[in-house]
Amino acid sequence: MPLYDYKCDACHTQFEQDHPMSAPPVKICPHCGQDKVRKILSTGGVMSSGMSRSPAGPPPSSPCGMGGCGSGMCGM
Ligand SMILES: [Zn+2]
């Protein structure tokens, strides 16, 4: 049974709820009882979103120098 992440915009409580995909999503917050719950897309793991786009330096200006041109497009 898939596990879904929800967050309540009213009390900012984040919780997990497992229910079949055919079931309607949770709308009522179990903590404050308001219908401010929205589903969060979960990646199923611990991933920090701030680390995915760390600059690793500029790409090489000529891909042919790295052996990336295998089709002779560079004329070499
Ligand atoms: Zn709430």
N, CA, C, O and the ligand as a Tripos MOL2 file, in Angstrom:
@<TRIPOS>MOLECULE
protein
  305   303    77     0     0
PROTEIN
NO_CHARGES

@<TRIPOS>ATOM
      1 N           0.8660   -1.2040    0.0000 N.3       1 MET1
      2 CA          0.0000    0.0000    0.0000 C.3       1 MET1
      3 C           0.8920    1.2410    0.0000 C.2       1 MET1
      4 O           1.7700    1.3750    0.8530 O.2       1 MET1
      5 N           0.6750    2.1250   -0.9310 N.am      2 PRO2
      6 CA          1.5680    3.2900   -1.0270 C.3       2 PRO2
      7 C           1.4080    4.2310    0.1590 C.2       2 PRO2
      8 O           0.3370    4.3600    0.7510 O.2       2 PRO2
      9 N           2.4790    4.8550    0.4650 N.am      3 LEU3
     10 CA          2.4840    5.7940    1.5810 C.3       3 LEU3
     11 C           2.5520    7.2110    1.0250 C.2       3 LEU3
     12 O           3.3980    7.5360    0.1930 O.2       3 LEU3
     13 N           1.6530    8.0290    1.5010 N.am      4 TYR4
     14 CA          1.5760    9.4000    1.0000 C.3       4 TYR4
     15 C           1.9660   10.3650    2.1010 C.2       4 TYR4
     16 O           1.7250   10.1280    3.2850 O.2       4 TYR4
     17 N           2.5660   11.4460    1.6830 N.am      5 ASP5
     18 CA          2.9130   12.5130    2.6090 C.3       5 ASP5
     19 C           1.8990   13.6330    2.4510 C.2       5 ASP5
     20 O           1.5640   14.0490    1.3420 O.2       5 ASP5
     21 N           1.4350   14.0960    3.5660 N.am      6 TYR6
     22 CA          0.4840   15.1980    3.5640 C.3       6 TYR6
     23 C           0.9870   16.2930    4.4800 C.2       6 TYR6
     24 O           1.7500   16.0550    5.4170 O.2       6 TYR6
     25 N           0.5380   17.4950    4.1800 N.am      7 LYS7
     26 CA          0.8550   18.5990    5.0650 C.3       7 LYS7
     27 C          -0.3690   19.4730    5.2290 C.2       7 LYS7
     28 O          -1.0870   19.7520    4.2690 O.2       7 LYS7
     29 N          -0.5900   19.8910    6.4270 N.am      8 CYS8
     30 CA         -1.7330   20.7490    6.7170 C.3       8 CYS8
     31 C          -1.2900   22.2050    6.6630 C.2       8 CYS8
     32 O          -0.3440   22.5990    7.3450 O.2       8 CYS8
     33 N          -1.9680   22.9910    5.8610 N.am      9 ASP9
     34 CA         -1.6170   24.3990    5.7560 C.3       9 ASP9
     35 C          -2.1180   25.2080    6.9480 C.2       9 ASP9
     36 O          -1.6960   26.3450    7.1610 O.2       9 ASP9
     37 N          -3.0120   24.6180    7.7110 N.am     10 ALA10
     38 CA         -3.5670   25.3590    8.8460 C.3      10 ALA10
     39 C          -2.6300   25.3060   10.0430 C.2      10 ALA10
     40 O          -2.3050   26.3340   10.6370 O.2      10 ALA10
     41 N          -2.1970   24.0970   10.3910 N.am     11 CYS11
     42 CA         -1.3420   23.9590   11.5760 C.3      11 CYS11
     43 C           0.0680   23.5230   11.2090 C.2      11 CYS11
     44 O           0.9060   23.3150   12.0870 O.2      11 CYS11
     45 N           0.3340   23.3820    9.9020 N.am     12 HIS12
     46 CA          1.6720   23.0490    9.4000 C.3      12 HIS12
     47 C           2.1630   21.7080    9.9170 C.2      12 HIS12
     48 O           3.3640   21.4910   10.0790 O.2      12 HIS12
     49 N           1.2470   20.8390   10.1640 N.am     13 THR13
     50 CA          1.6250   19.4960   10.5800 C.3      13 THR13
     51 C           1.8160   18.6240    9.3550 C.2      13 THR13
     52 O           0.9800   18.5970    8.4520 O.2      13 THR13
     53 N           2.9230   17.9170    9.3400 N.am     14 GLN14
     54 CA          3.1820   16.9950    8.2440 C.3      14 GLN14
     55 C           3.0150   15.5830    8.7620 C.2      14 GLN14
     56 O           3.5000   15.2350    9.8390 O.2      14 GLN14
     57 N           2.3210   14.7760    7.9760 N.am     15 PHE15
     58 CA          2.0810   13.4070    8.4250 C.3      15 PHE15
     59 C           2.0320   12.4940    7.2130 C.2      15 PHE15
     60 O           1.9130   12.9370    6.0710 O.2      15 PHE15
     61 N           2.1270   11.2290    7.4960 N.am     16 GLU16
     62 CA          2.0740   10.2270    6.4450 C.3      16 GLU16
     63 C           0.8030    9.4160    6.5980 C.2      16 GLU16
     64 O           0.3270    9.1600    7.7030 O.2      16 GLU16
     65 N           0.2750    9.0240    5.4620 N.am     17 GLN17
     66 CA         -0.9440    8.2330    5.4960 C.3      17 GLN17
     67 C          -0.8630    7.1980    4.3760 C.2      17 GLN17
     68 O          -0.5880    7.5350    3.2250 O.2      17 GLN17
     69 N          -1.0980    5.9770    4.7160 N.am     18 ASP18
     70 CA         -1.1050    4.9470    3.6840 C.3      18 ASP18
     71 C          -2.5350    4.5380    3.3830 C.2      18 ASP18
     72 O          -3.3060    4.1800    4.2740 O.2      18 ASP18
     73 N          -2.8610    4.6020    2.1150 N.am     19 HIS19
     74 CA         -4.1890    4.1910    1.6650 C.3      19 HIS19
     75 C          -4.0720    3.7740    0.2140 C.2      19 HIS19
     76 O          -3.1570    4.2170   -0.4800 O.2      19 HIS19
     77 N          -4.9660    2.9430   -0.2550 N.am     20 PRO20
     78 CA         -4.8910    2.5220   -1.6570 C.3      20 PRO20
     79 C          -5.0760    3.6980   -2.5910 C.2      20 PRO20
     80 O          -5.6740    4.7120   -2.2320 O.2      20 PRO20
     81 N          -4.5460    3.5440   -3.8130 N.am     21 MET21
     82 CA         -4.5990    4.6400   -4.7730 C.3      21 MET21
     83 C          -6.0310    4.9730   -5.1630 C.2      21 MET21
     84 O          -6.3270    6.0920   -5.5820 O.2      21 MET21
     85 N          -6.9130    3.9940   -5.0230 N.am     22 SER22
     86 CA         -8.2990    4.2310   -5.3920 C.3      22 SER22
     87 C          -9.0420    5.0340   -4.3420 C.2      22 SER22
     88 O         -10.1040    5.5950   -4.6120 O.2      22 SER22
     89 N          -8.4840    5.0870   -3.1540 N.am     23 ALA23
     90 CA         -9.1530    5.8180   -2.0850 C.3      23 ALA23
     91 C          -8.9550    7.3130   -2.2820 C.2      23 ALA23
     92 O          -7.9360    7.7390   -2.8250 O.2      23 ALA23
     93 N          -9.9080    8.1000   -1.8520 N.am     24 PRO24
     94 CA         -9.7490    9.5480   -1.9690 C.3      24 PRO24
     95 C          -8.6440   10.0340   -1.0500 C.2      24 PRO24
     96 O          -8.4410    9.4660    0.0240 O.2      24 PRO24
     97 N          -7.9330   11.0630   -1.4470 N.am     25 PRO25
     98 CA         -6.8500   11.5710   -0.6050 C.3      25 PRO25
     99 C          -7.3860   12.1940    0.6740 C.2      25 PRO25
    100 O          -8.5470   12.5910    0.7730 O.2      25 PRO25
    101 N          -6.5030   12.2580    1.6270 N.am     26 VAL26
    102 CA         -6.8800   12.8410    2.9140 C.3      26 VAL26
    103 C          -7.1070   14.3390    2.7480 C.2      26 VAL26
    104 O          -6.3010   15.0350    2.1310 O.2      26 VAL26
    105 N          -8.1810   14.8120    3.2890 N.am     27 LYS27
    106 CA         -8.4650   16.2550    3.2290 C.3      27 LYS27
    107 C          -8.5470   16.8790    4.6090 C.2      27 LYS27
    108 O          -8.2390   18.0560    4.7970 O.2      27 LYS27
    109 N          -8.9650   16.0740    5.5660 N.am     28 ILE28
    110 CA         -9.1310   16.6110    6.9150 C.3      28 ILE28
    111 C          -7.8810   16.3450    7.7350 C.2      28 ILE28
    112 O          -7.4090   15.2110    7.8120 O.2      28 ILE28
    113 N          -7.3540   17.3840    8.3400 N.am     29 CYS29
    114 CA         -6.1700   17.2350    9.1700 C.3      29 CYS29
    115 C          -6.5300   16.5040   10.4520 C.2      29 CYS29
    116 O          -7.4800   16.8810   11.1380 O.2      29 CYS29
    117 N          -5.7770   15.4580   10.7810 N.am     30 PRO30
    118 CA         -6.0680   14.7170   12.0110 C.3      30 PRO30
    119 C          -5.6820   15.4850   13.2670 C.2      30 PRO30
    120 O          -6.0340   15.0770   14.3740 O.2      30 PRO30
    121 N          -4.9760   16.5690   13.1130 N.am     31 HIS31
    122 CA         -4.5030   17.3110   14.2810 C.3      31 HIS31
    123 C          -5.4340   18.4720   14.6140 C.2      31 HIS31
    124 O          -5.8190   18.6630   15.7670 O.2      31 HIS31
    125 N          -5.7890   19.2400   13.5910 N.am     32 CYS32
    126 CA         -6.6080   20.4140   13.8670 C.3      32 CYS32
    127 C          -8.0100   20.2830   13.2930 C.2      32 CYS32
    128 O          -8.8880   21.0860   13.6100 O.2      32 CYS32
    129 N          -8.2300   19.2770   12.4480 N.am     33 GLY33
    130 CA         -9.5790   19.0280   11.9670 C.3      33 GLY33
    131 C         -10.0190   19.9060   10.8110 C.2      33 GLY33
    132 O         -11.1730   19.8390   10.3870 O.2      33 GLY33
    133 N          -9.1160   20.7270   10.2980 N.am     34 GLN34
    134 CA         -9.4840   21.5990    9.1900 C.3      34 GLN34
    135 C          -9.1640   20.9150    7.8660 C.2      34 GLN34
    136 O          -8.3050   20.0360    7.7900 O.2      34 GLN34
    137 N          -9.8660   21.3350    6.8390 N.am     35 ASP35
    138 CA         -9.6590   20.7120    5.5300 C.3      35 ASP35
    139 C          -8.6240   21.4920    4.7230 C.2      35 ASP35
    140 O          -8.8830   21.9350    3.6040 O.2      35 ASP35
    141 N          -7.4650   21.6440    5.3140 N.am     36 LYS36
    142 CA         -6.3830   22.3900    4.6610 C.3      36 LYS36
    143 C          -5.2260   21.4720    4.2930 C.2      36 LYS36
    144 O          -4.0950   21.9160    4.0920 O.2      36 LYS36
    145 N          -5.5320   20.1950    4.2120 N.am     37 VAL37
    146 CA         -4.4710   19.2230    3.9660 C.3      37 VAL37
    147 C          -4.2140   19.1210    2.4740 C.2      37 VAL37
    148 O          -5.1430   19.0240    1.6720 O.2      37 VAL37
    149 N          -2.9620   19.1430    2.1210 N.am     38 ARG38
    150 CA         -2.6070   18.9310    0.7230 C.3      38 ARG38
    151 C          -1.5410   17.8440    0.6480 C.2      38 ARG38
    152 O          -0.7610   17.6350    1.5770 O.2      38 ARG38
    153 N          -1.5390   17.1720   -0.4750 N.am     39 LYS39
    154 CA         -0.6200   16.0590   -0.6520 C.3      39 LYS39
    155 C           0.7430   16.5700   -1.0850 C.2      39 LYS39
    156 O           0.8600   17.4810   -1.9040 O.2      39 LYS39
    157 N           1.7510   15.9660   -0.5180 N.am     40 ILE40
    158 CA          3.1200   16.3040   -0.8880 C.3      40 ILE40
    159 C           3.6700   15.1610   -1.7110 C.2      40 ILE40
    160 O           3.5140   13.9910   -1.3650 O.2      40 ILE40
    161 N           4.3090   15.5130   -2.7920 N.am     41 LEU41
    162 CA          4.9230   14.4740   -3.6120 C.3      41 LEU41
    163 C           6.1510   13.9460   -2.8950 C.2      41 LEU41
    164 O           7.1240   14.6650   -2.6690 O.2      41 LEU41
    165 N           6.0800   12.6980   -2.5530 N.am     42 SER42
    166 CA          7.1720   12.0950   -1.8130 C.3      42 SER42
    167 C           8.0710   11.3040   -2.7430 C.2      42 SER42
    168 O           7.5970   10.5860   -3.6230 O.2      42 SER42
    169 N           9.3600   11.4400   -2.5410 N.am     43 THR43
    170 CA         10.2990   10.6890   -3.3550 C.3      43 THR43
    171 C          10.5910    9.3310   -2.7470 C.2      43 THR43
    172 O          11.2850    8.5090   -3.3450 O.2      43 THR43
    173 N          10.0630    9.1010   -1.5640 N.am     44 GLY44
    174 CA         10.2430    7.8170   -0.9350 C.3      44 GLY44
    175 C          11.5890    7.6600   -0.2560 C.2      44 GLY44
    176 O          11.9210    6.5700    0.2090 O.2      44 GLY44
    177 N          12.3520    8.7040   -0.1910 N.am     45 GLY45
    178 CA         13.6390    8.6370    0.4670 C.3      45 GLY45
    179 C          14.0140    9.9810    1.0270 C.2      45 GLY45
    180 O          13.2950   10.9670    0.8680 O.2      45 GLY45
    181 N          15.1320   10.0040    1.6730 N.am     46 VAL46
    182 CA         15.6020   11.2630    2.2400 C.3      46 VAL46
    183 C          16.4650   11.9590    1.2070 C.2      46 VAL46
    184 O          17.6190   11.5850    0.9960 O.2      46 VAL46
    185 N          15.9140   12.9590    0.5720 N.am     47 MET47
    186 CA         16.6590   13.7160   -0.4220 C.3      47 MET47
    187 C          16.5700   15.1840   -0.0770 C.2      47 MET47
    188 O          15.4810   15.7410    0.0580 O.2      47 MET47
    189 N          17.7140   15.8000    0.0640 N.am     48 SER48
    190 CA         17.7160   17.2320    0.3160 C.3      48 SER48
    191 C          17.6490   17.9540   -1.0180 C.2      48 SER48
    192 O          18.4980   17.7520   -1.8860 O.2      48 SER48
    193 N          16.6520   18.7850   -1.1760 N.am     49 SER49
    194 CA         16.4200   19.4160   -2.4690 C.3      49 SER49
    195 C          17.4700   20.4680   -2.7780 C.2      49 SER49
    196 O          17.6040   20.8840   -3.9290 O.2      49 SER49
    197 N          18.2030   20.8980   -1.7930 N.am     50 GLY50
    198 CA         19.1630   21.9500   -2.0450 C.3      50 GLY50
    199 C          20.4800   21.4530   -2.5900 C.2      50 GLY50
    200 O          21.3240   22.2550   -2.9920 O.2      50 GLY50
    201 N          20.6760   20.1420   -2.6140 N.am     51 MET51
    202 CA         21.9700   19.6080   -3.0040 C.3      51 MET51
    203 C          22.0160   19.1590   -4.4600 C.2      51 MET51
    204 O          23.0880   18.8400   -4.9740 O.2      51 MET51
    205 N          20.8670   19.1300   -5.1280 N.am     52 SER52
    206 CA         20.8220   18.5120   -6.4410 C.3      52 SER52
    207 C          21.4640   19.3940   -7.5120 C.2      52 SER52
    208 O          21.9150   18.8820   -8.5360 O.2      52 SER52
    209 N          21.5120   20.6880   -7.2950 N.am     53 ARG53
    210 CA         22.0030   21.5780   -8.3290 C.3      53 ARG53
    211 C          23.2610   22.3120   -7.8850 C.2      53 ARG53
    212 O          23.4330   23.4950   -8.1830 O.2      53 ARG53
    213 N          24.1150   21.6300   -7.1930 N.am     54 SER54
    214 CA         25.3470   22.2870   -6.7880 C.3      54 SER54
    215 C          26.2380   22.4940   -8.0070 C.2      54 SER54
    216 O          26.4260   21.5700   -8.7990 O.2      54 SER54
    217 N          26.7780   23.6730   -8.1640 N.am     55 PRO55
    218 CA         27.6100   23.9270   -9.3470 C.3      55 PRO55
    219 C          28.9030   23.1380   -9.2700 C.2      55 PRO55
    220 O          29.6460   23.2320   -8.2930 O.2      55 PRO55
    221 N          29.1610   22.3660  -10.2980 N.am     56 ALA56
    222 CA         30.3570   21.5200  -10.3400 C.3      56 ALA56
    223 C          31.3800   22.0850  -11.3150 C.2      56 ALA56
    224 O          32.2910   21.3750  -11.7410 O.2      56 ALA56
    225 N          31.2380   23.3490  -11.6660 N.am     57 GLY57
    226 CA         32.1680   23.9480  -12.5940 C.3      57 GLY57
    227 C          31.5480   24.0270  -13.9730 C.2      57 GLY57
    228 O          30.5680   23.3400  -14.2610 O.2      57 GLY57
    229 N          32.1280   24.8760  -14.8370 N.am     58 PRO58
    230 CA         31.5710   25.0230  -16.1960 C.3      58 PRO58
    231 C          31.8270   23.7770  -17.0200 C.2      58 PRO58
    232 O          32.8280   23.0910  -16.8110 O.2      58 PRO58
    233 N          30.9530   23.4800  -17.9360 N.am     59 PRO59
    234 CA         31.1730   22.3220  -18.8110 C.3      59 PRO59
    235 C          32.3200   22.6010  -19.7580 C.2      59 PRO59
    236 O          32.6170   23.7650  -20.0300 O.2      59 PRO59
    237 N          32.9590   21.5940  -20.2580 N.am     60 PRO60
    238 CA         34.0600   21.8100  -21.2160 C.3      60 PRO60
    239 C          33.5400   22.4870  -22.4690 C.2      60 PRO60
    240 O          32.4790   22.1410  -22.9880 O.2      60 PRO60
    241 N          34.3120   23.4660  -22.9490 N.am     61 SER61
    242 CA         33.8600   24.2610  -24.0770 C.3      61 SER61
    243 C          33.7930   23.4270  -25.3490 C.2      61 SER61
    244 O          32.9460   23.6670  -26.2100 O.2      61 SER61
    245 N          34.6800   22.4540  -25.4650 N.am     62 SER62
    246 CA         34.6960   21.6200  -26.6520 C.3      62 SER62
    247 C          34.4560   20.1680  -26.2590 C.2      62 SER62
    248 O          35.3250   19.5500  -25.6440 O.2      62 SER62
    249 N          33.3340   19.6290  -26.5900 N.am     63 PRO63
    250 CA         33.0820   18.2290  -26.2440 C.3      63 PRO63
    251 C          33.9940   17.2860  -27.0020 C.2      63 PRO63
    252 O          34.1940   16.1500  -26.5720 O.2      63 PRO63
    253 N          34.5590   17.7320  -28.1320 N.am     64 CYS64
    254 CA         35.4370   16.8740  -28.9170 C.3      64 CYS64
    255 C          36.7280   16.5930  -28.1660 C.2      64 CYS64
    256 O          37.3450   15.5410  -28.3400 O.2      64 CYS64
    257 N          37.1380   17.5590  -27.3140 N.am     65 GLY65
    258 CA         38.3490   17.3520  -26.5650 C.3      65 GLY65
    259 C          38.2040   16.2720  -25.5090 C.2      65 GLY65
    260 O          39.1910   15.6980  -25.0500 O.2      65 GLY65
    261 N          36.9550   16.0010  -25.1280 N.am     66 MET66
    262 CA         36.7000   14.9780  -24.1270 C.3      66 MET66
    263 C          36.3430   13.6460  -24.7630 C.2      66 MET66
    264 O          35.9960   12.6930  -24.0660 O.2      66 MET66
    265 N          36.4270   13.5780  -26.0740 N.am     67 GLY67
    266 CA         36.0290   12.3470  -26.7470 C.3      67 GLY67
    267 C          34.5300   12.2000  -26.8610 C.2      67 GLY67
    268 O          34.0090   11.1060  -27.0820 O.2      67 GLY67
    269 N          33.8350   13.3340  -26.7050 N.am     68 GLY68
    270 CA         32.3780   13.2520  -26.7450 C.3      68 GLY68
    271 C          31.8410   13.2760  -28.1550 C.2      68 GLY68
    272 O          30.6700   12.9740  -28.3830 O.2      68 GLY68
    273 N          32.7030   13.6410  -29.1250 N.am     69 CYS69
    274 CA         32.2430   13.7010  -30.5110 C.3      69 CYS69
    275 C          32.6340   12.4170  -31.2140 C.2      69 CYS69
    276 O          33.7750   12.2560  -31.6480 O.2      69 CYS69
    277 N          31.7160   11.5400  -31.3200 N.am     70 GLY70
    278 CA         32.0400   10.2610  -31.9200 C.3      70 GLY70
    279 C          31.5730   10.1390  -33.3480 C.2      70 GLY70
    280 O          31.8290    9.1240  -33.9960 O.2      70 GLY70
    281 N          30.9000   11.1390  -33.8490 N.am     71 SER71
    282 CA         30.3190   11.0330  -35.1760 C.3      71 SER71
    283 C          31.0190   11.9210  -36.2090 C.2      71 SER71
    284 O          30.5340   12.0610  -37.3310 O.2      71 SER71
    285 N          32.1280   12.5050  -35.8480 N.am     72 GLY72
    286 CA         32.8790   13.3030  -36.7940 C.3      72 GLY72
    287 C          32.2750   14.6560  -37.0840 C.2      72 GLY72
    288 O          32.5660   15.2520  -38.1210 O.2      72 GLY72
    289 N          31.4440   15.1520  -36.1950 N.am     73 MET73
    290 CA         30.8020   16.4350  -36.4440 C.3      73 MET73
    291 C          31.7780   17.5930  -36.2730 C.2      73 MET73
    292 O          31.5560   18.6810  -36.8040 O.2      73 MET73
    293 N          32.8480   17.3610  -35.5390 N.am     74 CYS74
    294 CA         33.7700   18.4480  -35.2710 C.3      74 CYS74
    295 C          34.8160   18.5800  -36.3870 C.2      74 CYS74
    296 O          35.5950   19.5330  -36.3790 O.2      74 CYS74
    297 N          34.8490   17.6960  -37.2950 N.am     75 GLY75
    298 CA         35.7770   17.7810  -38.4070 C.3      75 GLY75
    299 C          37.1460   17.2430  -38.0830 C.2      75 GLY75
    300 O          38.0560   17.3610  -38.9030 O.2      75 GLY75
    301 N          37.3240   16.6620  -36.9310 N.am     76 MET76
    302 CA         38.6340   16.1110  -36.5870 C.3      76 MET76
    303 C          38.6060   14.6110  -36.7900 C.2      76 MET76
    304 O          39.6100   13.9380  -36.5580 O.2      76 MET76
    305 ZN         -3.9240   20.8460   10.7340 Zn       77 ZN77
@<TRIPOS>BOND
     1     1     2 1
     2     2     3 1
     3     3     4 2
     4     3     5 am
     5     5     6 1
     6     6     7 1
     7     7     8 2
     8     7     9 am
     9     9    10 1
    10    10    11 1
    11    11    12 2
    12    11    13 am
    13    13    14 1
    14    14    15 1
    15    15    16 2
    16    15    17 am
    17    17    18 1
    18    18    19 1
    19    19    20 2
    20    19    21 am
    21    21    22 1
    22    22    23 1
    23    23    24 2
    24    23    25 am
    25    25    26 1
    26    26    27 1
    27    27    28 2
    28    27    29 am
    29    29    30 1
    30    30    31 1
    31    31    32 2
    32    31    33 am
    33    33    34 1
    34    34    35 1
    35    35    36 2
    36    35    37 am
    37    37    38 1
    38    38    39 1
    39    39    40 2
    40    39    41 am
    41    41    42 1
    42    42    43 1
    43    43    44 2
    44    43    45 am
    45    45    46 1
    46    46    47 1
    47    47    48 2
    48    47    49 am
    49    49    50 1
    50    50    51 1
    51    51    52 2
    52    51    53 am
    53    53    54 1
    54    54    55 1
    55    55    56 2
    56    55    57 am
    57    57    58 1
    58    58    59 1
    59    59    60 2
    60    59    61 am
    61    61    62 1
    62    62    63 1
    63    63    64 2
    64    63    65 am
    65    65    66 1
    66    66    67 1
    67    67    68 2
    68    67    69 am
    69    69    70 1
    70    70    71 1
    71    71    72 2
    72    71    73 am
    73    73    74 1
    74    74    75 1
    75    75    76 2
    76    75    77 am
    77    77    78 1
    78    78    79 1
    79    79    80 2
    80    79    81 am
    81    81    82 1
    82    82    83 1
    83    83    84 2
    84    83    85 am
    85    85    86 1
    86    86    87 1
    87    87    88 2
    88    87    89 am
    89    89    90 1
    90    90    91 1
    91    91    92 2
    92    91    93 am
    93    93    94 1
    94    94    95 1
    95    95    96 2
    96    95    97 am
    97    97    98 1
    98    98    99 1
    99    99   100 2
   100    99   101 am
   101   101   102 1
   102   102   103 1
   103   103   104 2
   104   103   105 am
   105   105   106 1
   106   106   107 1
   107   107   108 2
   108   107   109 am
   109   109   110 1
   110   110   111 1
   111   111   112 2
   112   111   113 am
   113   113   114 1
   114   114   115 1
   115   115   116 2
   116   115   117 am
   117   117   118 1
   118   118   119 1
   119   119   120 2
   120   119   121 am
   121   121   122 1
   122   122   123 1
   123   123   124 2
   124   123   125 am
   125   125   126 1
   126   126   127 1
   127   127   128 2
   128   127   129 am
   129   129   130 1
   130   130   131 1
   131   131   132 2
   132   131   133 am
   133   133   134 1
   134   134   135 1
   135   135   136 2
   136   135   137 am
   137   137   138 1
   138   138   139 1
   139   139   140 2
   140   139   141 am
   141   141   142 1
   142   142   143 1
   143   143   144 2
   144   143   145 am
   145   145   146 1
   146   146   147 1
   147   147   148 2
   148   147   149 am
   149   149   150 1
   150   150   151 1
   151   151   152 2
   152   151   153 am
   153   153   154 1
   154   154   155 1
   155   155   156 2
   156   155   157 am
   157   157   158 1
   158   158   159 1
   159   159   160 2
   160   159   161 am
   161   161   162 1
   162   162   163 1
   163   163   164 2
   164   163   165 am
   165   165   166 1
   166   166   167 1
   167   167   168 2
   168   167   169 am
   169   169   170 1
   170   170   171 1
   171   171   172 2
   172   171   173 am
   173   173   174 1
   174   174   175 1
   175   175   176 2
   176   175   177 am
   177   177   178 1
   178   178   179 1
   179   179   180 2
   180   179   181 am
   181   181   182 1
   182   182   183 1
   183   183   184 2
   184   183   185 am
   185   185   186 1
   186   186   187 1
   187   187   188 2
   188   187   189 am
   189   189   190 1
   190   190   191 1
   191   191   192 2
   192   191   193 am
   193   193   194 1
   194   194   195 1
   195   195   196 2
   196   195   197 am
   197   197   198 1
   198   198   199 1
   199   199   200 2
   200   199   201 am
   201   201   202 1
   202   202   203 1
   203   203   204 2
   204   203   205 am
   205   205   206 1
   206   206   207 1
   207   207   208 2
   208   207   209 am
   209   209   210 1
   210   210   211 1
   211   211   212 2
   212   211   213 am
   213   213   214 1
   214   214   215 1
   215   215   216 2
   216   215   217 am
   217   217   218 1
   218   218   219 1
   219   219   220 2
   220   219   221 am
   221   221   222 1
   222   222   223 1
   223   223   224 2
   224   223   225 am
   225   225   226 1
   226   226   227 1
   227   227   228 2
   228   227   229 am
   229   229   230 1
   230   230   231 1
   231   231   232 2
   232   231   233 am
   233   233   234 1
   234   234   235 1
   235   235   236 2
   236   235   237 am
   237   237   238 1
   238   238   239 1
   239   239   240 2
   240   239   241 am
   241   241   242 1
   242   242   243 1
   243   243   244 2
   244   243   245 am
   245   245   246 1
   246   246   247 1
   247   247   248 2
   248   247   249 am
   249   249   250 1
   250   250   251 1
   251   251   252 2
   252   251   253 am
   253   253   254 1
   254   254   255 1
   255   255   256 2
   256   255   257 am
   257   257   258 1
   258   258   259 1
   259   259   260 2
   260   259   261 am
   261   261   262 1
   262   262   263 1
   263   263   264 2
   264   263   265 am
   265   265   266 1
   266   266   267 1
   267   267   268 2
   268   267   269 am
   269   269   270 1
   270   270   271 1
   271   271   272 2
   272   271   273 am
   273   273   274 1
   274   274   275 1
   275   275   276 2
   276   275   277 am
   277   277   278 1
   278   278   279 1
   279   279   280 2
   280   279   281 am
   281   281   282 1
   282   282   283 1
   283   283   284 2
   284   283   285 am
   285   285   286 1
   286   286   287 1
   287   287   288 2
   288   287   289 am
   289   289   290 1
   290   290   291 1
   291   291   292 2
   292   291   293 am
   293   293   294 1
   294   294   295 1
   295   295   296 2
   296   295   297 am
   297   297   298 1
   298   298   299 1
   299   299   300 2
   300   299   301 am
   301   301   302 1
   302   302   303 1
   303   303   304 2
@<TRIPOS>SUBSTRUCTURE
     1 MET1         2 RESIDUE 1 A MET
     2 PRO2         6 RESIDUE 1 A PRO
     3 LEU3        10 RESIDUE 1 A LEU
     4 TYR4        14 RESIDUE 1 A TYR
     5 ASP5        18 RESIDUE 1 A ASP
     6 TYR6        22 RESIDUE 1 A TYR
     7 LYS7        26 RESIDUE 1 A LYS
     8 CYS8        30 RESIDUE 1 A CYS
     9 ASP9        34 RESIDUE 1 A ASP
    10 ALA10       38 RESIDUE 1 A ALA
    11 CYS11       42 RESIDUE 1 A CYS
    12 HIS12       46 RESIDUE 1 A HIS
    13 THR13       50 RESIDUE 1 A THR
    14 GLN14       54 RESIDUE 1 A GLN
    15 PHE15       58 RESIDUE 1 A PHE
    16 GLU16       62 RESIDUE 1 A GLU
    17 GLN17       66 RESIDUE 1 A GLN
    18 ASP18       70 RESIDUE 1 A ASP
    19 HIS19       74 RESIDUE 1 A HIS
    20 PRO20       78 RESIDUE 1 A PRO
    21 MET21       82 RESIDUE 1 A MET
    22 SER22       86 RESIDUE 1 A SER
    23 ALA23       90 RESIDUE 1 A ALA
    24 PRO24       94 RESIDUE 1 A PRO
    25 PRO25       98 RESIDUE 1 A PRO
    26 VAL26      102 RESIDUE 1 A VAL
    27 LYS27      106 RESIDUE 1 A LYS
    28 ILE28      110 RESIDUE 1 A ILE
    29 CYS29      114 RESIDUE 1 A CYS
    30 PRO30      118 RESIDUE 1 A PRO
    31 HIS31      122 RESIDUE 1 A HIS
    32 CYS32      126 RESIDUE 1 A CYS
    33 GLY33      130 RESIDUE 1 A GLY
    34 GLN34      134 RESIDUE 1 A GLN
    35 ASP35      138 RESIDUE 1 A ASP
    36 LYS36      142 RESIDUE 1 A LYS
    37 VAL37      146 RESIDUE 1 A VAL
    38 ARG38      150 RESIDUE 1 A ARG
    39 LYS39      154 RESIDUE 1 A LYS
    40 ILE40      158 RESIDUE 1 A ILE
    41 LEU41      162 RESIDUE 1 A LEU
    42 SER42      166 RESIDUE 1 A SER
    43 THR43      170 RESIDUE 1 A THR
    44 GLY44      174 RESIDUE 1 A GLY
    45 GLY45      178 RESIDUE 1 A GLY
    46 VAL46      182 RESIDUE 1 A VAL
    47 MET47      186 RESIDUE 1 A MET
    48 SER48      190 RESIDUE 1 A SER
    49 SER49      194 RESIDUE 1 A SER
    50 GLY50      198 RESIDUE 1 A GLY
    51 MET51      202 RESIDUE 1 A MET
    52 SER52      206 RESIDUE 1 A SER
    53 ARG53      210 RESIDUE 1 A ARG
    54 SER54      214 RESIDUE 1 A SER
    55 PRO55      218 RESIDUE 1 A PRO
    56 ALA56      222 RESIDUE 1 A ALA
    57 GLY57      226 RESIDUE 1 A GLY
    58 PRO58      230 RESIDUE 1 A PRO
    59 PRO59      234 RESIDUE 1 A PRO
    60 PRO60      238 RESIDUE 1 A PRO
    61 SER61      242 RESIDUE 1 A SER
    62 SER62      246 RESIDUE 1 A SER
    63 PRO63      250 RESIDUE 1 A PRO
    64 CYS64      254 RESIDUE 1 A CYS
    65 GLY65      258 RESIDUE 1 A GLY
    66 MET66      262 RESIDUE 1 A MET
    67 GLY67      266 RESIDUE 1 A GLY
    68 GLY68      270 RESIDUE 1 A GLY
    69 CYS69      274 RESIDUE 1 A CYS
    70 GLY70      278 RESIDUE 1 A GLY
    71 SER71      282 RESIDUE 1 A SER
    72 GLY72      286 RESIDUE 1 A GLY
    73 MET73      290 RESIDUE 1 A MET
    74 CYS74      294 RESIDUE 1 A CYS
    75 GLY75      298 RESIDUE 1 A GLY
    76 MET76      302 RESIDUE 1 A MET
    77 ZN77       305 GROUP 0 **** ****
